[in-house]
Amino acid sequence: MATIKNIQPLSAEKLFALLKTEFADYINGKLGSNLAIDYAHVYDEINVLFPEVIEGPALNITVTDLELTVTLLATETDYNTALLEENLVAFLTERAG
């Protein structure tokens, strides 16, 4: 789990829109890959899914006025989820911090 100060601050709705428009290009550029990414947003929770490589939600972002908390959900997988989490945290730190 990682916590990022929400200095901007970003609401869950704004962050959801930002993820949908910018995160795929960001992570694919960093990893030299072409991952498909899906998102699910309910209230202040955003799930990040990588359906081609991980079944179900991989990461969860909890949004408050003060911070963004990233939690790794996909712990039982062969894929390097720590690398996905690391890149999501870096992206959020750039956008919210």
C-alpha positions as CSV (number, residue, x, y, z in Angstrom):
1,M,0.0,0.0,0.0
2,A,1.2,3.5,-0.9
3,T,-0.1,6.9,0.1
4,I,0.3,10.0,-1.9
5,K,-0.6,13.5,-0.6
6,N,-3.5,14.9,-2.6
7,I,-2.0,18.4,-2.9
8,Q,-3.8,19.5,-6.2
9,P,-6.4,18.2,-4.8
10,L,-7.9,15.7,-7.2
11,S,-11.5,14.5,-6.7
12,A,-12.3,10.9,-7.5
13,E,-14.2,12.0,-10.6
14,K,-11.2,14.1,-11.9
15,L,-8.8,11.4,-11.2
16,F,-10.9,8.8,-12.9
17,A,-11.1,11.0,-16.0
18,L,-7.3,11.6,-15.8
19,L,-6.6,7.9,-15.6
20,K,-8.8,7.1,-18.6
21,T,-7.1,9.7,-20.8
22,E,-3.4,9.6,-19.7
23,F,-2.4,6.6,-17.6
24,A,-2.3,4.0,-20.4
25,D,0.1,6.1,-22.5
26,Y,2.2,6.8,-19.4
27,I,2.6,3.2,-18.3
28,N,3.0,1.8,-21.8
29,G,5.6,4.4,-22.5
30,K,7.5,3.5,-19.3
31,L,7.3,-0.3,-19.9
32,G,7.6,-0.4,-23.6
33,S,4.3,-2.3,-23.7
34,N,0.8,-2.1,-25.0
35,L,-1.3,-3.1,-22.0
36,A,-5.0,-2.7,-22.1
37,I,-6.3,-1.0,-19.0
38,D,-9.9,-0.8,-17.6
39,Y,-11.2,1.2,-14.7
40,A,-14.2,1.0,-12.4
41,H,-15.2,4.0,-10.3
42,V,-17.7,4.0,-7.4
43,Y,-17.8,7.0,-5.1
44,D,-14.3,7.5,-3.8
45,E,-12.8,4.2,-5.0
46,I,-11.2,3.5,-8.3
47,N,-10.2,0.0,-9.4
48,V,-7.6,-0.4,-12.1
49,L,-7.8,-3.6,-14.2
50,F,-5.3,-5.1,-16.6
51,P,-7.7,-7.7,-18.2
52,E,-5.2,-9.2,-20.6
53,V,-2.7,-10.3,-17.9
54,I,-4.6,-10.3,-14.6
55,E,-8.1,-11.6,-13.8
56,G,-10.1,-9.1,-11.7
57,P,-9.0,-5.8,-10.3
58,A,-5.3,-5.4,-9.9
59,L,-5.1,-2.1,-8.0
60,N,-7.4,0.1,-6.0
61,I,-7.1,3.8,-5.4
62,T,-9.0,5.4,-2.5
63,V,-9.4,9.1,-2.9
64,T,-9.8,11.6,-0.1
65,D,-9.3,15.4,0.1
66,L,-5.9,14.8,1.8
67,E,-4.5,11.7,0.1
68,L,-4.7,9.0,-2.5
69,T,-4.1,5.5,-1.2
70,V,-3.0,2.7,-3.7
71,T,-3.7,-0.9,-2.6
72,L,-2.5,-3.9,-4.5
73,L,-5.4,-6.3,-4.9
74,A,-3.9,-8.9,-7.3
75,T,-1.6,-10.8,-5.0
76,E,-2.1,-14.3,-6.5
77,T,-0.7,-13.8,-10.0
78,D,2.4,-14.6,-12.0
79,Y,2.5,-11.1,-13.5
80,N,4.8,-8.5,-11.9
81,T,2.1,-6.5,-10.1
82,A,4.7,-4.6,-8.0
83,L,5.9,-3.0,-11.2
84,L,2.3,-2.0,-12.1
85,E,1.8,-0.5,-8.6
86,E,5.1,1.3,-8.8
87,N,4.2,3.0,-12.1
88,L,0.7,3.9,-10.9
89,V,2.2,5.5,-7.7
90,A,4.7,7.5,-9.8
91,F,1.9,8.7,-12.2
92,L,-0.3,9.7,-9.2
93,T,2.6,11.5,-7.5
94,E,3.3,13.5,-10.6
95,R,-0.4,14.5,-11.1
96,A,-1.5,14.9,-7.5
97,G,1.7,15.9,-5.7
